[in-house]
């Protein structure tokens, strides 16, 4: 079993490095983790229960954090109204009534309720029916007096329990979630490459999510290799050097059938030597030109030919040769193509003679098929120029600015749109990308009137403005002043 007190896991948790960790990856949750600094599994159970609208809006979360860090006196449950017998019940939550189970335990300990009776009380508090509550108050007070507890104190504690019961969360539910959260946290801390490869595989059909997870891999210092038709699998996987190999199945526009056919041919006959060899050995009925074009653009065929332009320009010949090969096999004839395949250097001459694609075309192909730039980034050639404006601050290093302060960011526009609010105001929204991370930039009416013509995809922009948390996306957003 995984130990529940693993230091490496809690160190990672306290740094809020919880992207891809079950239940803990939203921006709001990361913010709560930073404030709470959980250092034991009991804190993680509380974390799941606290991150809900009720506790967040009631002030309970602030009390919990202040008590944990010694900024507020711990009492059971209140400085003015407390009883020593409640300490074992409330100690794990620093005296805060957080769980439904605690509501029931308080009734049992203080007023002698049976377990069934305590559950009736919990339900009554949830429904808030006046006549039922009056009945329960009487039972609670009588039971407390029998246990030697002062009647007034019992009623004050009843009021506190009633107040918090509305926010109470089922602890067993919270613990079950927290255990899965902890297990995924532990895996991320101890097997980072394997964990991230598995998470990206699980989200393979959601390109936007994969892009975010690739960003997280780079932040973690993990190396991601482009898809490779010879070493790759349908899923993301980790090679012997600890590098993540991009899952071929995550390439947009390539279905499972063609990839399975190619991998089957590779398993049966070994690595492909070049494009003609691949087309000849794979079941041609399961391949089509469009799929092969996507594989070339993604970089999956880079080891099969001189460069992507040559591969693309030779595709027609390779498919024709493969078709001839299939027909010849069908009628049992000797196959010239098979003979040539023994001598790769001769086949090399079959590649179309052409110039390699410019870097921008290569990168555009990657973004079209993978959703991101993997082998480079258009911004790289402008980094020295940009440095003068941003002083080395990349998008991943952005933090919310202090009130009234502005900061400067630079990146490539990967999406831009103008929307109209219900009140008829126009807002420009664009997403900047600098390979280290992404930032959403908002341009309100005045800024939009000035700079709308600059909001074009594939343009590199330098933007000054205020940065704040975006509650909707969980990331950061900038309100632009100048572009």
WOMO-V758372 format. One record per helix or strand of 2 or more residues. SS is the DSSP state (h for helix, s for strand). FROM is the first residue (numbers start at 1). LEN is the number of residues. If there is no record, write none. Layout:
ss=SS from=FROM len=LEN
ss=SS from=FROM len=LEN
This chain:
ss=h from=7 len=8
ss=h from=27 len=10
ss=h from=41 len=10
ss=h from=53 len=6
ss=h from=60 len=9
ss=h from=84 len=10
ss=h from=100 len=12
ss=h from=115 len=13
ss=h from=130 len=17
ss=h from=151 len=15
ss=h from=171 len=20
ss=h from=192 len=11
ss=h from=207 len=13
ss=s from=224 len=2
ss=s from=237 len=2
ss=s from=244 len=2
ss=h from=248 len=3
ss=h from=256 len=14
ss=h from=275 len=7
ss=h from=284 len=3
ss=h from=289 len=10
ss=h from=302 len=3
ss=h from=308 len=6
ss=h from=315 len=16
ss=h from=336 len=6
ss=h from=344 len=5
ss=h from=359 len=12
ss=h from=378 len=13
ss=h from=395 len=3
ss=s from=407 len=14
ss=s from=426 len=8
ss=s from=438 len=6
ss=h from=445 len=10
ss=s from=460 len=10
ss=s from=476 len=7
